[in-house]
Structure formats: structure tokens, C-alpha cells
């Protein structure tokens, strides 16, 4: 059986934590900051973990995580 390929877009955008959760950057900060509240911009700093249904999809794309 040949090796499975990892999706190259996924390996650039996501990583796995030690507990197997999927870590990703916060969404919604590319443009349009004028209409965002200061509270939203502060809370969207750094990284977050994906919810479990979305994480299941991403884990299929990174088989050797």
C-alpha cells in the first residue's frame, strides 16, 4: 500500500496539539477591520482549536499528523 499524501494547504494552515486537537489561526482578520469591534479584534488574536466535527475533516487530510 503506498503512502497517503497530506494536503499541502492543510499542512500550511493547521497543526495538531499533543492531545490530538486541531490548532488553527483565528478567522475574520484579513480585511474590513473598520467595521469590526475592538473587542472582536482583541479576541481574534493568536490561535484557537477547531470544533470536533471540523477537526475530523481536517485530520483526514493530514494522515500522518
N, CA, C and O atoms as CSV, one atom per row, in Angstrom:
chain,resi,resn,atom,element,x,y,z
A,1,UNK,N,N,0.844,-1.188,0.000
A,1,UNK,CA,C,0.000,0.000,0.000
A,1,UNK,C,C,0.890,1.253,0.000
A,1,UNK,O,O,1.743,1.395,0.876
A,2,UNK,N,N,0.708,2.141,-0.948
A,2,UNK,CA,C,1.536,3.356,-0.951
A,2,UNK,C,C,1.151,4.308,0.174
A,2,UNK,O,O,0.072,4.212,0.759
A,3,UNK,N,N,2.055,5.219,0.453
A,3,UNK,CA,C,1.772,6.220,1.485
A,3,UNK,C,C,0.658,7.144,1.028
A,3,UNK,O,O,0.495,7.395,-0.165
A,4,UNK,N,N,-0.109,7.648,1.991
A,4,UNK,CA,C,-1.133,8.644,1.675
A,4,UNK,C,C,-0.482,10.013,1.632
A,4,UNK,O,O,0.455,10.284,2.382
A,5,UNK,N,N,-0.977,10.878,0.755
A,5,UNK,CA,C,-0.430,12.223,0.672
A,5,UNK,C,C,-1.171,13.151,1.616
A,5,UNK,O,O,-2.388,13.053,1.776
A,6,UNK,N,N,-0.428,14.048,2.236
A,6,UNK,CA,C,-1.017,15.093,3.062
A,6,UNK,C,C,-1.400,16.257,2.157
A,6,UNK,O,O,-0.643,16.621,1.257
A,7,UNK,N,N,-2.578,16.844,2.391
A,7,UNK,CA,C,-2.985,18.023,1.625
A,7,UNK,C,C,-2.047,19.174,1.964
A,7,UNK,O,O,-1.885,19.521,3.134
A,8,UNK,N,N,-1.427,19.771,0.943
A,8,UNK,CA,C,-0.420,20.789,1.218
A,8,UNK,C,C,-1.039,22.053,1.801
A,8,UNK,O,O,-0.373,22.757,2.560
A,9,UNK,N,N,-2.289,22.362,1.472
A,9,UNK,CA,C,-2.948,23.523,2.068
A,9,UNK,C,C,-3.199,23.327,3.547
A,9,UNK,O,O,-3.146,24.281,4.324
A,10,UNK,N,N,-3.475,22.090,3.941
A,10,UNK,CA,C,-3.751,21.801,5.345
A,10,UNK,C,C,-2.487,21.874,6.179
A,10,UNK,O,O,-2.518,22.371,7.305
A,11,UNK,N,N,-1.374,21.386,5.645
A,11,UNK,CA,C,-0.143,21.408,6.450
A,11,UNK,C,C,0.374,22.827,6.658
A,11,UNK,O,O,1.132,23.081,7.594
A,12,UNK,N,N,-0.038,23.765,5.775
A,12,UNK,CA,C,0.355,25.153,5.965
A,12,UNK,C,C,-0.517,25.863,6.993
A,12,UNK,O,O,-0.057,26.800,7.646
A,13,UNK,N,N,-1.770,25.435,7.149
A,13,UNK,CA,C,-2.736,26.205,7.934
A,13,UNK,C,C,-3.081,25.608,9.288
A,13,UNK,O,O,-3.564,26.323,10.165
A,14,UNK,N,N,-2.846,24.319,9.481
A,14,UNK,CA,C,-3.273,23.643,10.696
A,14,UNK,C,C,-2.122,22.864,11.299
A,14,UNK,O,O,-1.183,22.480,10.603
A,15,UNK,N,N,-2.204,22.631,12.612
A,15,UNK,CA,C,-1.261,21.731,13.267
A,15,UNK,C,C,-2.001,21.019,14.375
A,15,UNK,O,O,-3.069,21.460,14.802
A,16,UNK,N,N,-1.436,19.914,14.844
A,16,UNK,CA,C,-2.079,19.130,15.890
A,16,UNK,C,C,-1.433,19.420,17.236
A,16,UNK,O,O,-0.220,19.603,17.328
A,17,UNK,N,N,-2.253,19.460,18.275
A,17,UNK,CA,C,-1.733,19.621,19.624
A,17,UNK,C,C,-1.327,18.256,20.163
A,17,UNK,O,O,-1.531,17.239,19.500
A,18,UNK,N,N,-0.756,18.229,21.354
A,18,UNK,CA,C,-0.320,16.969,21.956
A,18,UNK,C,C,-1.502,16.055,22.251
A,18,UNK,O,O,-1.355,14.833,22.249
A,19,UNK,N,N,-2.679,16.638,22.507
A,19,UNK,CA,C,-3.865,15.837,22.791
A,19,UNK,C,C,-4.623,15.438,21.535
A,19,UNK,O,O,-5.655,14.774,21.624
A,20,UNK,N,N,-4.125,15.833,20.359
A,20,UNK,CA,C,-4.774,15.454,19.113
A,20,UNK,C,C,-5.802,16.436,18.610
A,20,UNK,O,O,-6.485,16.161,17.623
A,21,UNK,N,N,-5.931,17.585,19.269
A,21,UNK,CA,C,-6.851,18.602,18.774
A,21,UNK,C,C,-6.194,19.346,17.612
A,21,UNK,O,O,-4.970,19.360,17.485
A,22,UNK,N,N,-7.019,19.960,16.771
A,22,UNK,CA,C,-6.503,20.678,15.596
A,22,UNK,C,C,-6.414,22.157,15.929
A,22,UNK,O,O,-7.407,22.778,16.308
A,23,UNK,N,N,-5.219,22.720,15.785
A,23,UNK,CA,C,-4.972,24.119,16.110
A,23,UNK,C,C,-4.928,24.921,14.818
A,23,UNK,O,O,-4.349,24.474,13.828
A,24,UNK,N,N,-5.542,26.113,14.820
A,24,UNK,CA,C,-5.568,26.943,13.616
A,24,UNK,C,C,-5.592,28.412,14.025
A,24,UNK,O,O,-5.850,28.757,15.178
A,25,UNK,N,N,-5.317,29.257,13.050
A,25,UNK,CA,C,-5.375,30.695,13.295
A,25,UNK,C,C,-6.814,31.170,13.362
A,25,UNK,O,O,-7.712,30.541,12.803
A,26,UNK,N,N,-7.026,32.277,14.045
A,26,UNK,CA,C,-8.371,32.837,14.161
A,26,UNK,C,C,-8.832,33.392,12.820
A,26,UNK,O,O,-8.041,33.965,12.071
A,27,UNK,N,N,-10.103,33.219,12.525
A,27,UNK,CA,C,-10.666,33.689,11.258
A,27,UNK,C,C,-11.172,35.122,11.386
A,27,UNK,O,O,-11.404,35.614,12.490
A,28,UNK,N,N,-11.340,35.781,10.249
A,28,UNK,CA,C,-12.021,37.073,10.216
A,28,UNK,C,C,-11.146,38.289,10.403
A,28,UNK,O,O,-11.648,39.342,10.796
A,29,UNK,N,N,-9.831,38.184,10.132
A,29,UNK,CA,C,-8.960,39.335,10.355
A,29,UNK,C,C,-8.163,39.726,9.122
A,29,UNK,O,O,-7.128,40.380,9.249
A,30,UNK,N,N,-8.612,39.348,7.939
A,30,UNK,CA,C,-7.864,39.652,6.721
A,30,UNK,C,C,-8.105,41.079,6.258
A,30,UNK,O,O,-7.169,41.770,5.857
A,31,UNK,N,N,-9.340,41.518,6.311
A,31,UNK,CA,C,-9.668,42.861,5.830
A,31,UNK,C,C,-10.960,43.294,6.502
A,31,UNK,O,O,-11.618,42.499,7.173
A,32,UNK,N,N,-11.323,44.570,6.316
A,32,UNK,CA,C,-12.571,45.065,6.891
A,32,UNK,C,C,-12.502,45.302,8.386
A,32,UNK,O,O,-13.501,45.140,9.087
A,33,UNK,N,N,-11.329,45.687,8.884
A,33,UNK,CA,C,-11.189,45.900,10.324
A,33,UNK,C,C,-11.966,47.129,10.810
A,33,UNK,O,O,-12.227,47.260,12.006
A,34,UNK,N,N,-12.335,48.025,9.894
A,34,UNK,CA,C,-13.055,49.238,10.292
A,34,UNK,C,C,-14.406,48.875,10.902
A,34,UNK,O,O,-14.841,49.492,11.874
A,35,UNK,N,N,-15.057,47.882,10.333
A,35,UNK,CA,C,-16.379,47.513,10.828
A,35,UNK,C,C,-16.348,46.534,12.003
A,35,UNK,O,O,-17.393,46.264,12.595
A,36,UNK,N,N,-15.197,46.007,12.348
A,36,UNK,CA,C,-15.083,45.085,13.490
A,36,UNK,C,C,-14.953,45.881,14.782
A,36,UNK,O,O,-14.411,46.986,14.788
A,37,UNK,N,N,-15.450,45.318,15.865
A,37,UNK,CA,C,-15.310,45.985,17.151
A,37,UNK,C,C,-13.900,45.745,17.691
A,37,UNK,O,O,-13.220,44.799,17.292
A,38,UNK,N,N,-13.477,46.615,18.600
A,38,UNK,CA,C,-12.158,46.429,19.215
A,38,UNK,C,C,-12.125,45.121,19.997
A,38,UNK,O,O,-11.102,44.437,20.040
A,39,UNK,N,N,-13.243,44.784,20.609
A,39,UNK,CA,C,-13.312,43.544,21.386
A,39,UNK,C,C,-13.103,42.323,20.475
A,39,UNK,O,O,-12.409,41.378,20.850
A,40,UNK,N,N,-13.702,42.350,19.286
A,40,UNK,CA,C,-13.535,41.235,18.350
A,40,UNK,C,C,-12.081,41.101,17.916
A,40,UNK,O,O,-11.535,39.998,17.882
A,41,UNK,N,N,-11.455,42.234,17.583
A,41,UNK,CA,C,-10.070,42.206,17.108
A,41,UNK,C,C,-9.138,41.664,18.192
A,41,UNK,O,O,-8.219,40.898,17.900
A,42,UNK,N,N,-9.374,42.061,19.434
A,42,UNK,CA,C,-8.549,41.550,20.539
A,42,UNK,C,C,-8.762,40.058,20.744
A,42,UNK,O,O,-7.806,39.310,20.949
A,43,UNK,N,N,-10.012,39.628,20.689
A,43,UNK,CA,C,-10.296,38.219,20.973
A,43,UNK,C,C,-9.866,37.308,19.832
A,43,UNK,O,O,-9.738,36.099,20.027
A,44,UNK,N,N,-9.641,37.864,18.645
A,44,UNK,CA,C,-9.252,37.054,17.495
A,44,UNK,C,C,-7.736,36.978,17.316
A,44,UNK,O,O,-7.269,36.541,16.264
A,45,UNK,N,N,-6.964,37.389,18.312
A,45,UNK,CA,C,-5.510,37.245,18.233
A,45,UNK,C,C,-5.110,35.792,18.417
A,45,UNK,O,O,-5.834,35.002,19.023
A,46,UNK,N,N,-3.957,35.459,17.887
A,46,UNK,CA,C,-3.375,34.161,18.178
A,46,UNK,C,C,-4.073,33.009,17.483
A,46,UNK,O,O,-4.534,33.144,16.350
A,47,UNK,N,N,-4.151,31.870,18.167
A,47,UNK,CA,C,-4.710,30.658,17.580
A,47,UNK,C,C,-5.868,30.155,18.407
A,47,UNK,O,O,-6.100,30.614,19.526
A,48,UNK,N,N,-6.596,29.201,17.843
A,48,UNK,CA,C,-7.714,28.561,18.525
A,48,UNK,C,C,-7.747,27.101,18.107
A,48,UNK,O,O,-6.997,26.696,17.219
A,49,UNK,N,N,-8.599,26.313,18.730
A,49,UNK,CA,C,-8.772,24.922,18.326
A,49,UNK,C,C,-10.103,24.782,17.603
A,49,UNK,O,O,-11.080,25.459,17.923
A,50,UNK,N,N,-10.115,23.894,16.629
A,50,UNK,CA,C,-11.332,23.675,15.858
A,50,UNK,C,C,-12.326,22.847,16.660
A,50,UNK,O,O,-11.942,22.082,17.544
A,51,UNK,N,N,-13.613,23.009,16.344
A,51,UNK,CA,C,-14.624,22.156,16.951
A,51,UNK,C,C,-14.472,20.744,16.377
A,51,UNK,O,O,-13.883,20.557,15.312
A,52,UNK,N,N,-14.996,19.780,17.079
A,52,UNK,CA,C,-14.736,18.378,16.746
A,52,UNK,C,C,-15.238,17.960,15.360
A,52,UNK,O,O,-14.515,17.234,14.677
A,53,UNK,N,N,-16.424,18.368,14.899
A,53,UNK,CA,C,-16.839,17.969,13.548
A,53,UNK,C,C,-15.903,18.489,12.456
A,53,UNK,O,O,-15.611,17.772,11.498
A,54,UNK,N,N,-15.430,19.739,12.596
A,54,UNK,CA,C,-14.494,20.281,11.618
A,54,UNK,C,C,-13.124,19.618,11.747
A,54,UNK,O,O,-12.447,19.385,10.745
A,55,UNK,N,N,-12.720,19.317,12.968
A,55,UNK,CA,C,-11.409,18.714,13.199
A,55,UNK,C,C,-11.338,17.324,12.568
A,55,UNK,O,O,-10.282,16.921,12.081
A,56,UNK,N,N,-12.450,16.590,12.573
A,56,UNK,CA,C,-12.474,15.264,11.964
A,56,UNK,C,C,-12.154,15.348,10.468
A,56,UNK,O,O,-11.438,14.501,9.934
A,57,UNK,N,N,-12.686,16.370,9.797
A,57,UNK,CA,C,-12.443,16.545,8.369
A,57,UNK,C,C,-10.972,16.856,8.121
A,57,UNK,O,O,-10.359,16.299,7.211
A,58,UNK,N,N,-10.408,17.751,8.935
A,58,UNK,CA,C,-9.014,18.163,8.747
A,58,UNK,C,C,-8.064,17.007,9.027
A,58,UNK,O,O,-7.048,16.871,8.345
A,59,UNK,N,N,-8.371,16.167,10.019
A,59,UNK,CA,C,-7.487,15.040,10.334
A,59,UNK,C,C,-7.396,14.048,9.183
A,59,UNK,O,O,-6.373,13.382,9.023
A,60,UNK,N,N,-8.458,13.938,8.374
A,60,UNK,CA,C,-8.397,13.045,7.210
A,60,UNK,C,C,-7.386,13.546,6.183
A,60,UNK,O,O,-6.782,12.754,5.460
A,61,UNK,N,N,-7.205,14.880,6.125
A,61,UNK,CA,C,-6.288,15.464,5.158
A,61,UNK,C,C,-4.840,15.410,5.625
A,61,UNK,O,O,-3.931,15.600,4.817
A,62,UNK,N,N,-4.602,15.154,6.915
A,62,UNK,CA,C,-3.233,15.044,7.427
A,62,UNK,C,C,-3.065,13.683,8.101
A,62,UNK,O,O,-3.045,13.607,9.330
A,63,UNK,N,N,-2.944,12.617,7.326
A,63,UNK,CA,C,-2.978,11.257,7.884
A,63,UNK,C,C,-1.815,10.936,8.813
A,63,UNK,O,O,-1.951,10.086,9.692
A,64,UNK,N,N,-0.673,11.599,8.636
A,64,UNK,CA,C,0.475,11.310,9.495
A,64,UNK,C,C,0.710,12.404,10.514
A,64,UNK,O,O,1.755,12.431,11.164
A,65,UNK,N,N,-0.250,13.310,10.664
A,65,UNK,CA,C,-0.322,14.399,11.594
A,65,UNK,C,C,0.878,14.678,12.380
A,65,UNK,O,O,0.882,15.600,13.196
